Amino acid sequence: MADLGNPQNTIEILKKYEFSFQKKYGQNFLIDTHVLDKIIRAAEISSDDFVLEIGPGIGTMTQYLAEAAREVAVVEIDDKLIPILEETLKEYENVTIIHGDILKVDIEGLVQEKNQGRPVKVVANLPYYITTPIIMGLLEGSAPVDSITVMVQKEVADRMKVGPGTKDYGALSLAVQYYARPEIVANVPPNCFIPRPKVGSAVIRLTRHQTPPVQVQDEDFLFRIIRASFNQRRKTLVNSLNNSPELQLTKEQVTKALEQMGLPAAVRGETLTLEQFAELTELLQ
């Protein structure tokens, strides 16, 4: 089968099927073999691995994954792409094509069936509008995930990676870092895709922690506190937590907890580390 990392081959397939890009699915297909190689290397795919690919498009990256892995399952939501995938992947007996929405797929069942319940490696070129729900769904879900190597909008990759005190730091940074170790593997300019996106992209690898870096009695409470702390960034932590409908906390309770931590009452959420959020959660519990 022709290598789809070559733009010429991609254009031929799209013409043959008279494919038109759907804005609602945020479709941008990768046409750069160097970037594809980088993704496969970063994901550390071996011939023993079962890989789940989200949004395979016309199967460009899938071809590379199928060469490297024991078995690959791809989940594609756009029904117009299914016949194309059936053609571009027909030579690979180790690929299963699933037509559906990844947010509704029973990933745990799939991993049980295809990988005897052992952790799966996830690889994806994610549509920007749905990046966060997909990544958080994978991290919070019960399916065993070893690592997630994804192409996302550059600014989202930065947000997942940064620490306290920066403008990109927020609830997403803390949630991702609670579950995984983020590492930006490559920056990818718009000209590596068709159609060209308006913004730069980045490949980020999230390696799942065996155990979270902080221990709290109630994970849900920790995340409610984190969300409330960033809902109104300009406000002090005392006001943010007191105003949140998700929490029933008085200003006095929060001030007292911050005092015990040696923090001023006027502190803002964006200056606290994950460890400090965990300590605050335990004190407010």
Number of C-alpha atoms within 10 A of each C-alpha: 11 12 16 25 23 14 17 12 16 21 14 12 17 15 11 10 12 10 13 10 15 11 9 8 15 14 22 21 25 27 23 17 18 10 19 18 15 14 26 18 13 20 24 14 20 15 12 11 19 24 30 26 26 23 27 25 23 25 26 25 27 29 22 18 30 22 15 19 20 17 21 26 23 24 21 23 17 15 10 17 19 20 11 19 19 16 13 20 20 12 12 16 10 16 22 16 16 15 16 15 13 19 12 7 13 10 19 16 13 16 21 15 10 16 17 10 15 15 18 24 22 24 27 22 25 23 20 17 12 13 18 17 11 14 17 14 14 19 22 11 12 10 20 18 22 18 24 26 25 26 28 25 24 20 13 19 24 19 19 26 20 18 20 16 14 11 11 19 20 24 22 20 21 24 19 22 22 19 20 23 16 22 17 19 19 17 17 20 15 16 14 21 17 16 14 15 17 10 11 16 23 21 23 27 24 24 20 20 15 9 10 12 14 13 13 17 11 12 11 10 18 21 17 17 23 25 21 22 28 21 16 17 15 13 16 18 29 24 21 21 28 20 18 17 10 13 13 9 16 13 15 12 15 20 19 16 19 22 12 13 13 9 14 12 18 13 15 20 30 22 15 19 14 20 15 16 20 24 20 20 21 16 15 16 11
